[in-house]
Amino acid sequence: MKKMIVSVLTLVMFGVVAAAPLAAQDEASAEGGERTAKVQKHAASSGMWTFKAETLSGTISMVSADQKLLVVDAGGVAYDFRVSGTTGITSHGHPLLTGGKLEGLTGKQVSIKFVATRTGDVAKSIEVQ
């Protein structure tokens, strides 16, 4: 009987010793997932993946109100910009209400403040001279 109790206790101890590292591994992987979420949250809040606004001056060569697209020729290179509802469009300091009003300004000088993104350049403000 005594041998049987010793054998059972030995098996239980081996089971505990073998299970402890597995439990610690699961806990570490859960902390790793939490840490990854914290890093992603910090990156989003710190502007880590945002792009800096740039300015370009040139001549309007094409406007497509349907596609919300503005093409500007600057130094022989054509740049295309997406125009959104939040894009501020002014002409000589006076606001233009819609991008459709840009269609009549083909050939005019323009200064564009834009943000380069992975999906293309997005115009933040357009000043027509």
NORJO-V58429 format. One record per residue. N is the residue number from 1. RES is the residue in three letters. OMEGA is omega in radians with two decimals (none if undefined). BURIAL is b if it has 16 or more other ideal C-beta (glycine too) atoms within 10 Angstrom, else e. D_LAST is the distance of its C-alpha to the last C-alpha in Angstrom with 2 decimals. Layout:
[[N RES OMEGA BURIAL D_LAST] [N RES OMEGA BURIAL D_LAST]]
This chain:
[[1 MET -3.13 e 101.02] [2 LYS 3.12 e 99.80] [3 LYS -3.13 e 98.45] [4 MET 3.13 e 96.50] [5 ILE 3.12 e 94.83] [6 VAL 3.13 e 93.89] [7 SER 3.14 e 92.45] [8 VAL 3.12 e 90.34] [9 LEU 3.11 e 89.06] [10 THR 3.12 e 88.21] [11 LEU 3.11 e 86.23] [12 VAL 3.14 e 84.32] [13 MET 3.10 e 83.47] [14 PHE 3.10 e 82.22] [15 GLY 3.12 e 80.12] [16 VAL -3.13 e 78.51] [17 VAL -3.13 e 77.91] [18 ALA -3.09 e 76.31] [19 ALA -3.09 e 74.14] [20 ALA 3.12 e 72.73] [21 PRO 3.12 e 70.42] [22 LEU 3.10 e 69.14] [23 ALA 3.12 e 68.30] [24 ALA 3.12 e 66.55] [25 GLN 3.11 e 64.50] [26 ASP 3.14 e 63.33] [27 GLU -3.14 e 62.38] [28 ALA 3.14 e 60.37] [29 SER 3.08 e 58.43] [30 ALA 3.09 e 57.62] [31 GLU 3.12 e 56.35] [32 GLY 3.10 e 54.26] [33 GLY 3.11 e 52.54] [34 GLU 3.14 e 51.90] [35 ARG 3.11 e 50.56] [36 THR 3.12 e 48.18] [37 ALA 3.12 e 46.85] [38 LYS 3.12 e 46.38] [39 VAL 3.13 e 44.47] [40 GLN 3.13 e 42.16] [41 LYS 3.13 e 41.60] [42 HIS -3.14 e 40.83] [43 ALA -3.14 e 38.39] [44 ALA -3.08 e 36.49] [45 SER -3.10 e 36.46] [46 SER -3.13 e 35.56] [47 GLY -3.07 e 32.41] [48 MET -3.09 e 34.26] [49 TRP 3.11 e 32.72] [50 THR -3.10 e 29.18] [51 PHE -3.12 e 26.34] [52 LYS 3.12 e 23.97] [53 ALA 3.12 e 20.23] [54 GLU 3.14 e 18.16] [55 THR 3.13 e 14.55] [56 LEU 3.07 b 13.13] [57 SER 3.13 e 10.14] [58 GLY -3.10 b 10.25] [59 THR 3.10 e 9.88] [60 ILE 3.13 b 10.83] [61 SER 3.13 e 14.40] [62 MET 3.06 e 16.12] [63 VAL 3.05 b 16.14] [64 SER -3.14 e 19.55] [65 ALA 3.14 e 19.86] [66 ASP -3.12 e 23.61] [67 GLN -3.09 e 23.44] [68 LYS -3.05 e 20.50] [69 LEU 3.09 b 18.99] [70 LEU 3.12 b 15.58] [71 VAL -3.11 b 15.89] [72 VAL 3.09 b 13.46] [73 ASP 3.14 e 14.70] [74 ALA 3.13 e 14.61] [75 GLY 3.12 e 17.12] [76 GLY 3.13 e 19.10] [77 VAL 3.14 e 19.57] [78 ALA 3.09 e 18.56] [79 TYR 3.10 b 17.96] [80 ASP -3.09 e 18.59] [81 PHE 3.00 b 17.74] [82 ARG 3.12 b 19.65] [83 VAL -3.13 b 17.88] [84 SER 3.11 e 20.35] [85 GLY 3.14 e 20.94] [86 THR 3.12 e 20.17] [87 THR 3.09 b 16.66] [88 GLY -3.10 e 14.32] [89 ILE 3.13 b 11.34] [90 THR 3.06 e 8.89] [91 SER -3.10 b 6.19] [92 HIS 3.11 e 5.79] [93 GLY 3.13 e 8.93] [94 HIS -3.10 e 10.73] [95 PRO 2.97 e 12.29] [96 LEU -3.00 e 12.61] [97 LEU -3.07 e 16.28] [98 THR 3.08 e 16.80] [99 GLY 3.12 b 15.66] [100 GLY 3.12 e 16.98] [101 LYS 3.11 e 14.07] [102 LEU -3.09 b 12.02] [103 GLU 3.13 e 14.60] [104 GLY -3.08 e 13.40] [105 LEU 3.11 b 9.94] [106 THR -3.11 e 11.81] [107 GLY -3.14 e 10.83] [108 LYS 3.06 e 7.00] [109 GLN -3.09 e 5.49] [110 VAL 3.02 b 5.80] [111 SER -3.04 e 7.78] [112 ILE 2.97 b 10.96] [113 LYS -3.03 e 13.93] [114 PHE 3.06 b 16.96] [115 VAL 3.09 e 20.73] [116 ALA 3.11 e 22.82] [117 THR 3.13 e 25.93] [118 ARG -3.11 e 28.96] [119 THR 3.12 e 27.90] [120 GLY 3.14 e 24.37] [121 ASP -3.14 b 20.94] [122 VAL -3.14 b 19.91] [123 ALA 3.08 b 16.33] [124 LYS 3.06 b 16.61] [125 SER -3.13 e 13.07] [126 ILE 3.09 b 9.77] [127 GLU 3.12 b 6.42] [128 VAL 3.13 b 3.84] [129 GLN none e 0.00]]
